[in-house]
């Protein structure tokens, strides 16, 4: 039961962060790199927090939620008209950076901790 709750909460958190980061990824006018950096930092901070708390199962579910939200908001109508950046490369790069931002920092934290990073449940 505990794993199911972690998966559900992780997926919910990932989708919410993914929606917020996808909205932010375009950045201010003529500053797409700032938006990508801010969106990546938000996703990475959430992933890092989950791993440091020992919620590895929730982190994996959140990573799936972030990637799913980014794909959903950028690829499928009607939201793909609203959230795609005017520079197409920014949105394409965000589709790559969304899962990478969730996996790489937390994966590094898990590798750094070794066996201590295992989920206690």
C-alpha positions as CSV (number, residue, x, y, z in Angstrom):
1,X,0.0,0.0,0.0
2,X,2.8,2.4,0.8
3,X,4.4,1.9,-2.6
4,X,1.1,2.6,-4.3
5,X,0.7,5.8,-2.4
6,X,4.3,6.9,-3.2
7,X,3.7,6.1,-6.9
8,X,0.4,8.1,-7.0
9,X,1.8,11.1,-5.1
10,X,5.0,11.1,-7.1
11,X,3.1,10.9,-10.4
12,X,0.8,13.8,-9.2
13,X,3.8,15.9,-8.2
14,X,5.6,15.2,-11.4
15,X,2.6,16.2,-13.5
16,X,2.1,19.4,-11.6
17,X,5.8,20.3,-11.8
18,X,5.9,19.3,-15.5
19,X,2.9,21.6,-16.2
20,X,4.5,24.5,-14.4
21,X,7.9,23.9,-16.0
22,X,6.4,23.6,-19.5
23,X,4.7,27.0,-19.0
24,X,8.0,28.5,-17.8
25,X,10.3,26.9,-20.4
26,X,9.7,29.6,-23.1
27,X,11.1,32.2,-20.9
28,X,10.7,36.0,-21.1
29,X,10.7,37.7,-24.5
30,X,14.0,37.2,-26.3
31,X,15.5,35.1,-23.4
32,X,14.6,31.5,-24.1
33,X,17.8,30.2,-22.4
34,X,16.6,31.8,-19.1
35,X,13.3,30.0,-19.3
36,X,14.9,26.6,-20.1
37,X,17.4,27.1,-17.2
38,X,14.6,28.0,-14.8
39,X,12.3,25.1,-15.9
40,X,15.2,22.6,-15.6
41,X,16.2,23.9,-12.2
42,X,12.6,23.5,-10.9
43,X,12.4,19.9,-12.1
44,X,15.9,19.1,-10.9
45,X,15.2,20.5,-7.4
46,X,12.1,18.4,-7.0
47,X,13.8,15.3,-8.1
48,X,16.7,16.0,-5.8
49,X,14.4,16.6,-2.9
50,X,12.5,13.3,-3.4
51,X,15.8,11.3,-3.6
52,X,17.3,13.0,-0.5
53,X,14.1,12.1,1.4
54,X,14.5,8.5,0.4
55,X,11.4,8.4,-1.8
56,X,13.0,6.7,-4.8
57,X,9.8,5.1,-6.0
58,X,8.0,8.5,-5.9
59,X,11.0,10.1,-7.8
60,X,10.7,7.6,-10.6
61,X,7.0,8.2,-10.9
62,X,7.5,11.9,-10.8
63,X,10.1,11.7,-13.6
64,X,7.5,9.9,-15.7
65,X,4.9,12.5,-14.8
66,X,7.2,15.4,-15.8
67,X,8.1,13.9,-19.1
68,X,4.4,13.0,-19.7
69,X,3.2,16.5,-18.9
70,X,5.8,18.0,-21.2
71,X,4.9,15.8,-24.1
72,X,1.1,16.2,-23.5
73,X,1.3,20.0,-23.3
74,X,3.6,20.5,-26.3
75,X,2.3,17.8,-28.7
76,X,-1.4,17.4,-28.3
77,X,-4.1,20.0,-29.1
78,X,-5.5,22.4,-27.9
79,X,-2.7,23.2,-25.5
80,X,0.1,22.8,-28.1
81,X,-1.0,26.1,-29.6
82,X,-0.5,27.9,-26.2
83,X,2.6,26.4,-24.7
84,X,4.9,26.0,-27.7
85,X,7.5,28.7,-27.9
86,X,7.8,31.1,-30.9
87,X,11.2,29.6,-31.4
88,X,10.6,26.0,-32.2
89,X,14.0,24.8,-31.0
90,X,13.2,25.9,-27.5
91,X,10.2,23.6,-27.2
92,X,12.1,20.7,-28.9
93,X,14.9,21.2,-26.5
94,X,12.5,21.2,-23.5
95,X,11.1,17.8,-24.6
96,X,14.7,16.5,-24.2
97,X,15.5,18.5,-21.1
98,X,12.4,17.6,-19.1
99,X,13.2,13.9,-18.4
100,X,17.0,14.6,-18.3
101,X,16.5,17.3,-15.6
102,X,14.5,14.8,-13.5
103,X,16.8,11.9,-13.9
104,X,20.4,13.1,-14.0
105,X,20.6,15.2,-10.7
106,X,18.7,12.6,-8.7
107,X,20.7,9.8,-10.3
108,X,23.9,11.5,-9.3
109,X,22.6,11.8,-5.8
110,X,21.7,8.1,-5.7
111,X,25.1,7.1,-7.0
112,X,26.8,9.4,-4.4
113,X,24.9,7.9,-1.5
114,X,25.4,4.2,-2.5
115,X,23.3,1.7,-0.6
116,X,22.0,4.4,1.7
117,X,19.9,5.7,-1.1
118,X,17.6,2.7,-1.2
119,X,13.9,3.1,-0.6
120,X,13.2,2.0,3.1
121,X,9.8,0.6,2.3
